[in-house]
Amino acid sequence: RVLLASLPGAAVTSINIDGVLHEFDTVPGVREDVMQIILNIKGIAVKSYVEDEKIIELDVEGPAEVTAGDILTDSDIE
């Protein structure tokens, strides 16, 4: 048997949203609640070319539809 912990790969491990204290909170002006945002972010397929942890950012202002393509990354993350 192969343990899941021994499989290589990249994934979102933590999320920080300004002004949000817990996952059951809401963000003013955002249609989805925080729980739905977290589930959507965890569903993003991430490819990393390094084994180190990386911090990626998403900064959106005003009315907009946000997609995974809006995430700011460096050349090590796809």
N, CA, C and O atoms as a Tripos MOL2 file, in Angstrom:
@<TRIPOS>MOLECULE
protein
  312   311    78     0     0
PROTEIN
NO_CHARGES

@<TRIPOS>ATOM
      1 N           0.8320   -1.1900    0.0000 N.3       1 ARG1
      2 CA          0.0000    0.0000    0.0000 C.3       1 ARG1
      3 C           0.8740    1.2500    0.0000 C.2       1 ARG1
      4 O           1.9690    1.2760    0.5610 O.2       1 ARG1
      5 N           0.3610    2.2540   -0.6320 N.am      2 VAL2
      6 CA          1.0750    3.5290   -0.6760 C.3       2 VAL2
      7 C           0.3360    4.5240    0.2090 C.2       2 VAL2
      8 O          -0.8710    4.7210    0.0640 O.2       2 VAL2
      9 N           1.0580    5.1400    1.1110 N.am      3 LEU3
     10 CA          0.4530    6.1550    1.9650 C.3       3 LEU3
     11 C           0.2880    7.4560    1.1930 C.2       3 LEU3
     12 O           1.1590    7.8330    0.4080 O.2       3 LEU3
     13 N          -0.8190    8.1340    1.4150 N.am      4 LEU4
     14 CA         -1.0450    9.3980    0.7240 C.3       4 LEU4
     15 C           0.0190   10.4280    1.0640 C.2       4 LEU4
     16 O           0.3330   11.2850    0.2380 O.2       4 LEU4
     17 N           0.5750   10.3570    2.2570 N.am      5 ALA5
     18 CA          1.5940   11.3190    2.6650 C.3       5 ALA5
     19 C           2.8810   11.1730    1.8590 C.2       5 ALA5
     20 O           3.6710   12.1140    1.7900 O.2       5 ALA5
     21 N           3.1030   10.0220    1.2560 N.am      6 SER6
     22 CA          4.3400    9.8230    0.5090 C.3       6 SER6
     23 C           4.2030   10.1880   -0.9670 C.2       6 SER6
     24 O           5.1780   10.0960   -1.7130 O.2       6 SER6
     25 N           3.0220   10.5990   -1.4000 N.am      7 LEU7
     26 CA          2.8290   10.9970   -2.7900 C.3       7 LEU7
     27 C           3.2350   12.4610   -2.9690 C.2       7 LEU7
     28 O           2.7890   13.3240   -2.2140 O.2       7 LEU7
     29 N           4.0770   12.7410   -3.9650 N.am      8 PRO8
     30 CA          4.4780   14.1340   -4.1780 C.3       8 PRO8
     31 C           3.3460   14.9390   -4.8070 C.2       8 PRO8
     32 O           2.5170   14.3940   -5.5360 O.2       8 PRO8
     33 N           3.3180   16.2240   -4.5240 N.am      9 GLY9
     34 CA          2.3020   17.0860   -5.1190 C.3       9 GLY9
     35 C           2.2180   18.4110   -4.3920 C.2       9 GLY9
     36 O           2.8660   18.6170   -3.3660 O.2       9 GLY9
     37 N           1.4150   19.3020   -4.9330 N.am     10 ALA10
     38 CA          1.2330   20.6250   -4.3430 C.3      10 ALA10
     39 C          -0.2440   20.8750   -4.1220 C.2      10 ALA10
     40 O          -1.0870   20.4080   -4.8880 O.2      10 ALA10
     41 N          -0.5520   21.6160   -3.0650 N.am     11 ALA11
     42 CA         -1.9380   21.9460   -2.7490 C.3      11 ALA11
     43 C          -1.9760   23.1700   -1.8510 C.2      11 ALA11
     44 O          -0.9810   23.5220   -1.2190 O.2      11 ALA11
     45 N          -3.1270   23.8080   -1.8020 N.am     12 VAL12
     46 CA         -3.3380   24.9240   -0.8820 C.3      12 VAL12
     47 C          -3.4680   24.3480    0.5200 C.2      12 VAL12
     48 O          -4.2720   23.4440    0.7500 O.2      12 VAL12
     49 N          -2.6770   24.8690    1.4600 N.am     13 THR13
     50 CA         -2.7150   24.3460    2.8290 C.3      13 THR13
     51 C          -3.2730   25.3400    3.8330 C.2      13 THR13
     52 O          -3.7000   24.9410    4.9160 O.2      13 THR13
     53 N          -3.2820   26.6200    3.5010 N.am     14 SER14
     54 CA         -3.8740   27.6080    4.4030 C.3      14 SER14
     55 C          -4.3540   28.8080    3.5990 C.2      14 SER14
     56 O          -3.8510   29.0940    2.5130 O.2      14 SER14
     57 N          -5.3340   29.4990    4.1570 N.am     15 ILE15
     58 CA         -5.9450   30.6480    3.4920 C.3      15 ILE15
     59 C          -6.1040   31.7560    4.5240 C.2      15 ILE15
     60 O          -6.5440   31.5050    5.6460 O.2      15 ILE15
     61 N          -5.7480   32.9760    4.1490 N.am     16 ASN16
     62 CA         -5.9180   34.1360    5.0190 C.3      16 ASN16
     63 C          -6.7030   35.1880    4.2490 C.2      16 ASN16
     64 O          -6.2440   35.6650    3.2110 O.2      16 ASN16
     65 N          -7.8780   35.5540    4.7450 N.am     17 ILE17
     66 CA         -8.7080   36.5790    4.1210 C.3      17 ILE17
     67 C          -8.7980   37.7500    5.0920 C.2      17 ILE17
     68 O          -9.2350   37.5810    6.2300 O.2      17 ILE17
     69 N          -8.3860   38.9330    4.6500 N.am     18 ASP18
     70 CA         -8.4080   40.1240    5.5070 C.3      18 ASP18
     71 C          -9.8130   40.3690    6.0500 C.2      18 ASP18
     72 O         -10.7870   40.3750    5.2970 O.2      18 ASP18
     73 N          -9.9080   40.5690    7.3570 N.am     19 GLY19
     74 CA        -11.1820   40.8860    7.9890 C.3      19 GLY19
     75 C         -12.0490   39.6960    8.3250 C.2      19 GLY19
     76 O         -13.1540   39.8650    8.8390 O.2      19 GLY19
     77 N         -11.5690   38.4830    8.0430 N.am     20 VAL20
     78 CA        -12.3470   37.2700    8.3110 C.3      20 VAL20
     79 C         -11.7290   36.5490    9.5050 C.2      20 VAL20
     80 O         -10.5330   36.2580    9.5170 O.2      20 VAL20
     81 N         -12.5550   36.2670   10.5060 N.am     21 LEU21
     82 CA        -12.0640   35.6250   11.7240 C.3      21 LEU21
     83 C         -12.2040   34.1070   11.7040 C.2      21 LEU21
     84 O         -11.3940   33.4080   12.3130 O.2      21 LEU21
     85 N         -13.2190   33.5840   11.0130 N.am     22 HIS22
     86 CA        -13.4370   32.1380   10.9780 C.3      22 HIS22
     87 C         -14.1730   31.7560    9.6990 C.2      22 HIS22
     88 O         -14.6600   32.6200    8.9700 O.2      22 HIS22
     89 N         -14.2490   30.4600    9.4380 N.am     23 GLU23
     90 CA        -14.7930   29.9750    8.1710 C.3      23 GLU23
     91 C         -16.2930   30.1790    8.0150 C.2      23 GLU23
     92 O         -16.8170   30.0250    6.9120 O.2      23 GLU23
     93 N         -16.9910   30.5200    9.0820 N.am     24 PHE24
     94 CA        -18.4360   30.7250    8.9880 C.3      24 PHE24
     95 C         -18.7930   32.1980    8.8410 C.2      24 PHE24
     96 O         -19.9680   32.5620    8.8910 O.2      24 PHE24
     97 N         -17.7970   33.0350    8.6610 N.am     25 ASP25
     98 CA        -17.9780   34.4740    8.5100 C.3      25 ASP25
     99 C         -18.4240   34.7990    7.0830 C.2      25 ASP25
    100 O         -18.4590   33.9170    6.2240 O.2      25 ASP25
    101 N         -18.7600   36.0510    6.8350 N.am     26 THR26
    102 CA        -19.0770   36.5150    5.4870 C.3      26 THR26
    103 C         -18.1830   37.7030    5.1640 C.2      26 THR26
    104 O         -17.6720   38.3760    6.0590 O.2      26 THR26
    105 N         -18.0030   37.9470    3.8710 N.am     27 VAL27
    106 CA        -17.2080   39.0790    3.4160 C.3      27 VAL27
    107 C         -18.1740   40.0740    2.7770 C.2      27 VAL27
    108 O         -18.8790   39.7210    1.8320 O.2      27 VAL27
    109 N         -18.2220   41.3080    3.2730 N.am     28 PRO28
    110 CA        -19.1410   42.2920    2.6960 C.3      28 PRO28
    111 C         -18.8910   42.4910    1.2010 C.2      28 PRO28
    112 O         -17.7510   42.6840    0.7800 O.2      28 PRO28
    113 N         -19.9460   42.4450    0.4130 N.am     29 GLY29
    114 CA        -19.8360   42.6510   -1.0240 C.3      29 GLY29
    115 C         -19.4940   41.4120   -1.8220 C.2      29 GLY29
    116 O         -19.3950   41.4770   -3.0470 O.2      29 GLY29
    117 N         -19.3120   40.2770   -1.1510 N.am     30 VAL30
    118 CA        -18.9840   39.0260   -1.8430 C.3      30 VAL30
    119 C         -20.1940   38.1090   -1.7850 C.2      30 VAL30
    120 O         -20.7810   37.9080   -0.7210 O.2      30 VAL30
    121 N         -20.5590   37.5600   -2.9180 N.am     31 ARG31
    122 CA        -21.7570   36.7280   -3.0200 C.3      31 ARG31
    123 C         -21.6340   35.4310   -2.2150 C.2      31 ARG31
    124 O         -22.5840   35.0400   -1.5360 O.2      31 ARG31
    125 N         -20.4890   34.7640   -2.2800 N.am     32 GLU32
    126 CA        -20.2900   33.5040   -1.5790 C.3      32 GLU32
    127 C         -19.8820   33.7560   -0.1310 C.2      32 GLU32
    128 O         -19.2890   34.7860    0.1890 O.2      32 GLU32
    129 N         -20.2080   32.8020    0.7360 N.am     33 ASP33
    130 CA        -19.7090   32.8970    2.1060 C.3      33 ASP33
    131 C         -18.2840   32.3400    2.1460 C.2      33 ASP33
    132 O         -17.8110   31.7600    1.1690 O.2      33 ASP33
    133 N         -17.6160   32.5170    3.2670 N.am     34 VAL34
    134 CA        -16.2070   32.1330    3.3830 C.3      34 VAL34
    135 C         -16.0200   30.6310    3.1820 C.2      34 VAL34
    136 O         -15.0350   30.2140    2.5720 O.2      34 VAL34
    137 N         -16.9340   29.8200    3.6770 N.am     35 MET35
    138 CA        -16.8160   28.3660    3.5080 C.3      35 MET35
    139 C         -16.8010   27.9950    2.0230 C.2      35 MET35
    140 O         -16.0080   27.1490    1.6100 O.2      35 MET35
    141 N         -17.6580   28.6130    1.2240 N.am     36 GLN36
    142 CA        -17.6960   28.3280   -0.2110 C.3      36 GLN36
    143 C         -16.4190   28.8140   -0.8940 C.2      36 GLN36
    144 O         -15.9140   28.1540   -1.8020 O.2      36 GLN36
    145 N         -15.8990   29.9530   -0.4690 N.am     37 ILE37
    146 CA        -14.6400   30.4610   -1.0250 C.3      37 ILE37
    147 C         -13.5070   29.4810   -0.7290 C.2      37 ILE37
    148 O         -12.7010   29.1780   -1.6090 O.2      37 ILE37
    149 N         -13.4470   28.9890    0.5000 N.am     38 ILE38
    150 CA        -12.4060   28.0290    0.8840 C.3      38 ILE38
    151 C         -12.5030   26.7610    0.0450 C.2      38 ILE38
    152 O         -11.4890   26.2660   -0.4450 O.2      38 ILE38
    153 N         -13.7010   26.2350   -0.1260 N.am     39 LEU39
    154 CA        -13.8770   25.0190   -0.9270 C.3      39 LEU39
    155 C         -13.4730   25.2520   -2.3790 C.2      39 LEU39
    156 O         -12.8710   24.3780   -3.0030 O.2      39 LEU39
    157 N         -13.7990   26.4200   -2.9190 N.am     40 ASN40
    158 CA        -13.4000   26.7310   -4.2930 C.3      40 ASN40
    159 C         -11.8820   26.8200   -4.4240 C.2      40 ASN40
    160 O         -11.3130   26.3280   -5.3990 O.2      40 ASN40
    161 N         -11.2250   27.4430   -3.4500 N.am     41 ILE41
    162 CA         -9.7640   27.5710   -3.4970 C.3      41 ILE41
    163 C          -9.0960   26.2090   -3.3420 C.2      41 ILE41
    164 O          -8.1040   25.9280   -4.0150 O.2      41 ILE41
    165 N          -9.6260   25.3650   -2.4690 N.am     42 LYS42
    166 CA         -9.0370   24.0280   -2.2880 C.3      42 LYS42
    167 C          -9.1860   23.1720   -3.5400 C.2      42 LYS42
    168 O          -8.4430   22.2080   -3.7250 O.2      42 LYS42
    169 N         -10.1400   23.5160   -4.4000 N.am     43 GLY43
    170 CA        -10.3520   22.7710   -5.6370 C.3      43 GLY43
    171 C          -9.4290   23.1790   -6.7730 C.2      43 GLY43
    172 O          -9.4760   22.5800   -7.8470 O.2      43 GLY43
    173 N          -8.5900   24.1860   -6.5560 N.am     44 ILE44
    174 CA         -7.6720   24.6470   -7.6000 C.3      44 ILE44
    175 C          -6.5210   23.6550   -7.7540 C.2      44 ILE44
    176 O          -5.8980   23.2540   -6.7720 O.2      44 ILE44
    177 N          -6.2500   23.2680   -8.9910 N.am     45 ALA45
    178 CA         -5.1150   22.3820   -9.2740 C.3      45 ALA45
    179 C          -3.8400   23.2220   -9.2900 C.2      45 ALA45
    180 O          -3.7220   24.1670  -10.0700 O.2      45 ALA45
    181 N          -2.8940   22.8740   -8.4290 N.am     46 VAL46
    182 CA         -1.6450   23.6290   -8.2900 C.3      46 VAL46
    183 C          -0.4850   22.7480   -8.7150 C.2      46 VAL46
    184 O          -0.4190   21.5730   -8.3550 O.2      46 VAL46
    185 N           0.4290   23.3250   -9.4860 N.am     47 LYS47
    186 CA          1.6390   22.6060   -9.8800 C.3      47 LYS47
    187 C           2.8350   23.4020   -9.3840 C.2      47 LYS47
    188 O           2.9570   24.5930   -9.6720 O.2      47 LYS47
    189 N           3.7190   22.7470   -8.6390 N.am     48 SER48
    190 CA          4.8970   23.4120   -8.0920 C.3      48 SER48
    191 C           6.1530   22.7320   -8.6200 C.2      48 SER48
    192 O           6.2260   21.5060   -8.7030 O.2      48 SER48
    193 N           7.1410   23.5510   -8.9760 N.am     49 TYR49
    194 CA          8.3970   23.0190   -9.4900 C.3      49 TYR49
    195 C           9.4770   22.9580   -8.4170 C.2      49 TYR49
    196 O          10.6180   22.5950   -8.7030 O.2      49 TYR49
    197 N           9.1230   23.3110   -7.1790 N.am     50 VAL50
    198 CA         10.0410   23.2380   -6.0460 C.3      50 VAL50
    199 C           9.3320   22.5500   -4.8890 C.2      50 VAL50
    200 O           8.1030   22.4870   -4.8590 O.2      50 VAL50
    201 N          10.1010   22.0370   -3.9400 N.am     51 GLU51
    202 CA          9.5020   21.3520   -2.7990 C.3      51 GLU51
    203 C           9.2350   22.2810   -1.6220 C.2      51 GLU51
    204 O           8.5660   21.8870   -0.6670 O.2      51 GLU51
    205 N           9.7460   23.5060   -1.6730 N.am     52 ASP52
    206 CA          9.5530   24.4590   -0.5820 C.3      52 ASP52
    207 C           8.1100   24.9610   -0.5500 C.2      52 ASP52
    208 O           7.4060   24.9490   -1.5590 O.2      52 ASP52
    209 N           7.6890   25.4030    0.6400 N.am     53 GLU53
    210 CA          6.3880   26.0540    0.7520 C.3      53 GLU53
    211 C           6.4610   27.4150    0.0900 C.2      53 GLU53
    212 O           7.4830   28.0960    0.1720 O.2      53 GLU53
    213 N           5.3990   27.8090   -0.5550 N.am     54 LYS54
    214 CA          5.3400   29.1020   -1.2310 C.3      54 LYS54
    215 C           4.0900   29.8470   -0.7790 C.2      54 LYS54
    216 O           3.0800   29.2320   -0.4360 O.2      54 LYS54
    217 N           4.1680   31.1590   -0.7800 N.am     55 ILE55
    218 CA          3.0070   31.9970   -0.4970 C.3      55 ILE55
    219 C           2.5760   32.6300   -1.8130 C.2      55 ILE55
    220 O           3.3710   33.2740   -2.4980 O.2      55 ILE55
    221 N           1.3120   32.4390   -2.1530 N.am     56 ILE56
    222 CA          0.7610   33.0730   -3.3430 C.3      56 ILE56
    223 C          -0.3510   34.0150   -2.8930 C.2      56 ILE56
    224 O          -0.9590   33.8050   -1.8430 O.2      56 ILE56
    225 N          -0.6150   35.0410   -3.6790 N.am     57 GLU57
    226 CA         -1.5660   36.0630   -3.2670 C.3      57 GLU57
    227 C          -2.6310   36.2880   -4.3230 C.2      57 GLU57
    228 O          -2.4250   36.0690   -5.5170 O.2      57 GLU57
    229 N          -3.7710   36.7340   -3.8350 N.am     58 LEU58
    230 CA         -4.8830   37.1230   -4.6930 C.3      58 LEU58
    231 C          -5.3800   38.4550   -4.1640 C.2      58 LEU58
    232 O          -5.8510   38.5330   -3.0290 O.2      58 LEU58
    233 N          -5.2820   39.4990   -4.9660 N.am     59 ASP59
    234 CA         -5.6900   40.8370   -4.5460 C.3      59 ASP59
    235 C          -6.6800   41.3740   -5.5690 C.2      59 ASP59
    236 O          -6.3120   41.6730   -6.7050 O.2      59 ASP59
    237 N          -7.9480   41.4960   -5.1560 N.am     60 VAL60
    238 CA         -9.0050   41.9510   -6.0540 C.3      60 VAL60
    239 C          -9.7660   43.0740   -5.3750 C.2      60 VAL60
    240 O         -10.0950   42.9870   -4.1920 O.2      60 VAL60
    241 N         -10.0430   44.1280   -6.1280 N.am     61 GLU61
    242 CA        -10.8470   45.2310   -5.6060 C.3      61 GLU61
    243 C         -11.9740   45.5290   -6.5800 C.2      61 GLU61
    244 O         -11.8330   45.3620   -7.7920 O.2      61 GLU61
    245 N         -13.0930   45.9740   -6.0260 N.am     62 GLY62
    246 CA        -14.2310   46.3550   -6.8530 C.3      62 GLY62
    247 C         -15.0010   45.1500   -7.3410 C.2      62 GLY62
    248 O         -14.6190   44.0080   -7.0850 O.2      62 GLY62
    249 N         -16.0890   45.4100   -8.0480 N.am     63 PRO63
    250 CA        -16.8900   44.3000   -8.5730 C.3      63 PRO63
    251 C         -16.1320   43.5710   -9.6850 C.2      63 PRO63
    252 O         -15.7080   44.1830  -10.6650 O.2      63 PRO63
    253 N         -15.9700   42.2780   -9.5230 N.am     64 ALA64
    254 CA        -15.2480   41.4780  -10.5110 C.3      64 ALA64
    255 C         -15.5500   40.0070  -10.2910 C.2      64 ALA64
    256 O         -15.8860   39.5910   -9.1820 O.2      64 ALA64
    257 N         -15.4290   39.2270  -11.3480 N.am     65 GLU65
    258 CA        -15.4880   37.7740  -11.2290 C.3      65 GLU65
    259 C         -14.0540   37.2930  -11.0730 C.2      65 GLU65
    260 O         -13.2080   37.5590  -11.9270 O.2      65 GLU65
    261 N         -13.7830   36.5920   -9.9900 N.am     66 VAL66
    262 CA        -12.4250   36.1670   -9.6690 C.3      66 VAL66
    263 C         -12.2280   34.7280  -10.1270 C.2      66 VAL66
    264 O         -13.0700   33.8650   -9.8760 O.2      66 VAL66
    265 N         -11.1080   34.4780  -10.8010 N.am     67 THR67
    266 CA        -10.7710   33.1290  -11.2460 C.3      67 THR67
    267 C          -9.3750   32.7670  -10.7510 C.2      67 THR67
    268 O          -8.6540   33.6200  -10.2330 O.2      67 THR67
    269 N          -9.0000   31.5110  -10.9080 N.am     68 ALA68
    270 CA         -7.6720   31.0570  -10.4890 C.3      68 ALA68
    271 C          -6.5750   31.7810  -11.2660 C.2      68 ALA68
    272 O          -5.4550   31.9110  -10.7700 O.2      68 ALA68
    273 N          -6.8730   32.2480  -12.4570 N.am     69 GLY69
    274 CA         -5.9010   32.9830  -13.2550 C.3      69 GLY69
    275 C          -5.5280   34.3300  -12.6620 C.2      69 GLY69
    276 O          -4.5240   34.9230  -13.0580 O.2      69 GLY69
    277 N          -6.3230   34.8250  -11.7150 N.am     70 ASP70
    278 CA         -6.0420   36.1030  -11.0590 C.3      70 ASP70
    279 C          -5.0370   35.9700   -9.9210 C.2      70 ASP70
    280 O          -4.6060   36.9810   -9.3660 O.2      70 ASP70
    281 N          -4.6560   34.7550   -9.5650 N.am     71 ILE71
    282 CA         -3.7220   34.5270   -8.4660 C.3      71 ILE71
    283 C          -2.3200   34.9370   -8.8980 C.2      71 ILE71
    284 O          -1.8590   34.5720   -9.9790 O.2      71 ILE71
    285 N          -1.6450   35.7030   -8.0360 N.am     72 LEU72
    286 CA         -0.2930   36.1850   -8.3240 C.3      72 LEU72
    287 C           0.7200   35.1520   -7.8430 C.2      72 LEU72
    288 O           0.7900   34.8570   -6.6490 O.2      72 LEU72
    289 N           1.5030   34.6030   -8.7640 N.am     73 THR73
    290 CA          2.4950   33.5840   -8.4170 C.3      73 THR73
    291 C           3.8390   33.9430   -9.0370 C.2      73 THR73
    292 O           3.9340   34.8440   -9.8700 O.2      73 THR73
    293 N           4.8730   33.2230   -8.6180 N.am     74 ASP74
    294 CA          6.1640   33.3740   -9.2780 C.3      74 ASP74
    295 C           6.3320   32.2350  -10.2820 C.2      74 ASP74
    296 O           5.3990   31.4660  -10.5120 O.2      74 ASP74
    297 N           7.5080   32.1270  -10.8730 N.am     75 SER75
    298 CA          7.7180   31.1380  -11.9290 C.3      75 SER75
    299 C           7.7670   29.7010  -11.4140 C.2      75 SER75
    300 O           7.7460   28.7650  -12.2130 O.2      75 SER75
    301 N           7.8340   29.5070  -10.0910 N.am     76 ASP76
    302 CA          7.8950   28.1580   -9.5330 C.3      76 ASP76
    303 C           6.5220   27.5110   -9.3720 C.2      76 ASP76
    304 O           6.4310   26.3070   -9.1340 O.2      76 ASP76
    305 N           5.4690   28.2850   -9.4980 N.am     77 ILE77
    306 CA          4.1030   27.7930   -9.2890 C.3      77 ILE77
    307 C           3.3000   27.9850  -10.5620 C.2      77 ILE77
    308 O           3.4080   29.0160  -11.2250 O.2      77 ILE77
    309 N           2.5010   26.9950  -10.8960 N.am     78 GLU78
    310 CA          1.6430   27.0700  -12.0730 C.3      78 GLU78
    311 C           0.2270   26.7360  -11.6790 C.2      78 GLU78
    312 O          -0.6660   26.7400  -12.5260 O.2      78 GLU78
@<TRIPOS>BOND
     1     1     2 1
     2     2     3 1
     3     3     4 2
     4     3     5 am
     5     5     6 1
     6     6     7 1
     7     7     8 2
     8     7     9 am
     9     9    10 1
    10    10    11 1
    11    11    12 2
    12    11    13 am
    13    13    14 1
    14    14    15 1
    15    15    16 2
    16    15    17 am
    17    17    18 1
    18    18    19 1
    19    19    20 2
    20    19    21 am
    21    21    22 1
    22    22    23 1
    23    23    24 2
    24    23    25 am
    25    25    26 1
    26    26    27 1
    27    27    28 2
    28    27    29 am
    29    29    30 1
    30    30    31 1
    31    31    32 2
    32    31    33 am
    33    33    34 1
    34    34    35 1
    35    35    36 2
    36    35    37 am
    37    37    38 1
    38    38    39 1
    39    39    40 2
    40    39    41 am
    41    41    42 1
    42    42    43 1
    43    43    44 2
    44    43    45 am
    45    45    46 1
    46    46    47 1
    47    47    48 2
    48    47    49 am
    49    49    50 1
    50    50    51 1
    51    51    52 2
    52    51    53 am
    53    53    54 1
    54    54    55 1
    55    55    56 2
    56    55    57 am
    57    57    58 1
    58    58    59 1
    59    59    60 2
    60    59    61 am
    61    61    62 1
    62    62    63 1
    63    63    64 2
    64    63    65 am
    65    65    66 1
    66    66    67 1
    67    67    68 2
    68    67    69 am
    69    69    70 1
    70    70    71 1
    71    71    72 2
    72    71    73 am
    73    73    74 1
    74    74    75 1
    75    75    76 2
    76    75    77 am
    77    77    78 1
    78    78    79 1
    79    79    80 2
    80    79    81 am
    81    81    82 1
    82    82    83 1
    83    83    84 2
    84    83    85 am
    85    85    86 1
    86    86    87 1
    87    87    88 2
    88    87    89 am
    89    89    90 1
    90    90    91 1
    91    91    92 2
    92    91    93 am
    93    93    94 1
    94    94    95 1
    95    95    96 2
    96    95    97 am
    97    97    98 1
    98    98    99 1
    99    99   100 2
   100    99   101 am
   101   101   102 1
   102   102   103 1
   103   103   104 2
   104   103   105 am
   105   105   106 1
   106   106   107 1
   107   107   108 2
   108   107   109 am
   109   109   110 1
   110   110   111 1
   111   111   112 2
   112   111   113 am
   113   113   114 1
   114   114   115 1
   115   115   116 2
   116   115   117 am
   117   117   118 1
   118   118   119 1
   119   119   120 2
   120   119   121 am
   121   121   122 1
   122   122   123 1
   123   123   124 2
   124   123   125 am
   125   125   126 1
   126   126   127 1
   127   127   128 2
   128   127   129 am
   129   129   130 1
   130   130   131 1
   131   131   132 2
   132   131   133 am
   133   133   134 1
   134   134   135 1
   135   135   136 2
   136   135   137 am
   137   137   138 1
   138   138   139 1
   139   139   140 2
   140   139   141 am
   141   141   142 1
   142   142   143 1
   143   143   144 2
   144   143   145 am
   145   145   146 1
   146   146   147 1
   147   147   148 2
   148   147   149 am
   149   149   150 1
   150   150   151 1
   151   151   152 2
   152   151   153 am
   153   153   154 1
   154   154   155 1
   155   155   156 2
   156   155   157 am
   157   157   158 1
   158   158   159 1
   159   159   160 2
   160   159   161 am
   161   161   162 1
   162   162   163 1
   163   163   164 2
   164   163   165 am
   165   165   166 1
   166   166   167 1
   167   167   168 2
   168   167   169 am
   169   169   170 1
   170   170   171 1
   171   171   172 2
   172   171   173 am
   173   173   174 1
   174   174   175 1
   175   175   176 2
   176   175   177 am
   177   177   178 1
   178   178   179 1
   179   179   180 2
   180   179   181 am
   181   181   182 1
   182   182   183 1
   183   183   184 2
   184   183   185 am
   185   185   186 1
   186   186   187 1
   187   187   188 2
   188   187   189 am
   189   189   190 1
   190   190   191 1
   191   191   192 2
   192   191   193 am
   193   193   194 1
   194   194   195 1
   195   195   196 2
   196   195   197 am
   197   197   198 1
   198   198   199 1
   199   199   200 2
   200   199   201 am
   201   201   202 1
   202   202   203 1
   203   203   204 2
   204   203   205 am
   205   205   206 1
   206   206   207 1
   207   207   208 2
   208   207   209 am
   209   209   210 1
   210   210   211 1
   211   211   212 2
   212   211   213 am
   213   213   214 1
   214   214   215 1
   215   215   216 2
   216   215   217 am
   217   217   218 1
   218   218   219 1
   219   219   220 2
   220   219   221 am
   221   221   222 1
   222   222   223 1
   223   223   224 2
   224   223   225 am
   225   225   226 1
   226   226   227 1
   227   227   228 2
   228   227   229 am
   229   229   230 1
   230   230   231 1
   231   231   232 2
   232   231   233 am
   233   233   234 1
   234   234   235 1
   235   235   236 2
   236   235   237 am
   237   237   238 1
   238   238   239 1
   239   239   240 2
   240   239   241 am
   241   241   242 1
   242   242   243 1
   243   243   244 2
   244   243   245 am
   245   245   246 1
   246   246   247 1
   247   247   248 2
   248   247   249 am
   249   249   250 1
   250   250   251 1
   251   251   252 2
   252   251   253 am
   253   253   254 1
   254   254   255 1
   255   255   256 2
   256   255   257 am
   257   257   258 1
   258   258   259 1
   259   259   260 2
   260   259   261 am
   261   261   262 1
   262   262   263 1
   263   263   264 2
   264   263   265 am
   265   265   266 1
   266   266   267 1
   267   267   268 2
   268   267   269 am
   269   269   270 1
   270   270   271 1
   271   271   272 2
   272   271   273 am
   273   273   274 1
   274   274   275 1
   275   275   276 2
   276   275   277 am
   277   277   278 1
   278   278   279 1
   279   279   280 2
   280   279   281 am
   281   281   282 1
   282   282   283 1
   283   283   284 2
   284   283   285 am
   285   285   286 1
   286   286   287 1
   287   287   288 2
   288   287   289 am
   289   289   290 1
   290   290   291 1
   291   291   292 2
   292   291   293 am
   293   293   294 1
   294   294   295 1
   295   295   296 2
   296   295   297 am
   297   297   298 1
   298   298   299 1
   299   299   300 2
   300   299   301 am
   301   301   302 1
   302   302   303 1
   303   303   304 2
   304   303   305 am
   305   305   306 1
   306   306   307 1
   307   307   308 2
   308   307   309 am
   309   309   310 1
   310   310   311 1
   311   311   312 2
@<TRIPOS>SUBSTRUCTURE
     1 ARG1         2 RESIDUE 1 A ARG
     2 VAL2         6 RESIDUE 1 A VAL
     3 LEU3        10 RESIDUE 1 A LEU
     4 LEU4        14 RESIDUE 1 A LEU
     5 ALA5        18 RESIDUE 1 A ALA
     6 SER6        22 RESIDUE 1 A SER
     7 LEU7        26 RESIDUE 1 A LEU
     8 PRO8        30 RESIDUE 1 A PRO
     9 GLY9        34 RESIDUE 1 A GLY
    10 ALA10       38 RESIDUE 1 A ALA
    11 ALA11       42 RESIDUE 1 A ALA
    12 VAL12       46 RESIDUE 1 A VAL
    13 THR13       50 RESIDUE 1 A THR
    14 SER14       54 RESIDUE 1 A SER
    15 ILE15       58 RESIDUE 1 A ILE
    16 ASN16       62 RESIDUE 1 A ASN
    17 ILE17       66 RESIDUE 1 A ILE
    18 ASP18       70 RESIDUE 1 A ASP
    19 GLY19       74 RESIDUE 1 A GLY
    20 VAL20       78 RESIDUE 1 A VAL
    21 LEU21       82 RESIDUE 1 A LEU
    22 HIS22       86 RESIDUE 1 A HIS
    23 GLU23       90 RESIDUE 1 A GLU
    24 PHE24       94 RESIDUE 1 A PHE
    25 ASP25       98 RESIDUE 1 A ASP
    26 THR26      102 RESIDUE 1 A THR
    27 VAL27      106 RESIDUE 1 A VAL
    28 PRO28      110 RESIDUE 1 A PRO
    29 GLY29      114 RESIDUE 1 A GLY
    30 VAL30      118 RESIDUE 1 A VAL
    31 ARG31      122 RESIDUE 1 A ARG
    32 GLU32      126 RESIDUE 1 A GLU
    33 ASP33      130 RESIDUE 1 A ASP
    34 VAL34      134 RESIDUE 1 A VAL
    35 MET35      138 RESIDUE 1 A MET
    36 GLN36      142 RESIDUE 1 A GLN
    37 ILE37      146 RESIDUE 1 A ILE
    38 ILE38      150 RESIDUE 1 A ILE
    39 LEU39      154 RESIDUE 1 A LEU
    40 ASN40      158 RESIDUE 1 A ASN
    41 ILE41      162 RESIDUE 1 A ILE
    42 LYS42      166 RESIDUE 1 A LYS
    43 GLY43      170 RESIDUE 1 A GLY
    44 ILE44      174 RESIDUE 1 A ILE
    45 ALA45      178 RESIDUE 1 A ALA
    46 VAL46      182 RESIDUE 1 A VAL
    47 LYS47      186 RESIDUE 1 A LYS
    48 SER48      190 RESIDUE 1 A SER
    49 TYR49      194 RESIDUE 1 A TYR
    50 VAL50      198 RESIDUE 1 A VAL
    51 GLU51      202 RESIDUE 1 A GLU
    52 ASP52      206 RESIDUE 1 A ASP
    53 GLU53      210 RESIDUE 1 A GLU
    54 LYS54      214 RESIDUE 1 A LYS
    55 ILE55      218 RESIDUE 1 A ILE
    56 ILE56      222 RESIDUE 1 A ILE
    57 GLU57      226 RESIDUE 1 A GLU
    58 LEU58      230 RESIDUE 1 A LEU
    59 ASP59      234 RESIDUE 1 A ASP
    60 VAL60      238 RESIDUE 1 A VAL
    61 GLU61      242 RESIDUE 1 A GLU
    62 GLY62      246 RESIDUE 1 A GLY
    63 PRO63      250 RESIDUE 1 A PRO
    64 ALA64      254 RESIDUE 1 A ALA
    65 GLU65      258 RESIDUE 1 A GLU
    66 VAL66      262 RESIDUE 1 A VAL
    67 THR67      266 RESIDUE 1 A THR
    68 ALA68      270 RESIDUE 1 A ALA
    69 GLY69      274 RESIDUE 1 A GLY
    70 ASP70      278 RESIDUE 1 A ASP
    71 ILE71      282 RESIDUE 1 A ILE
    72 LEU72      286 RESIDUE 1 A LEU
    73 THR73      290 RESIDUE 1 A THR
    74 ASP74      294 RESIDUE 1 A ASP
    75 SER75      298 RESIDUE 1 A SER
    76 ASP76      302 RESIDUE 1 A ASP
    77 ILE77      306 RESIDUE 1 A ILE
    78 GLU78      310 RESIDUE 1 A GLU
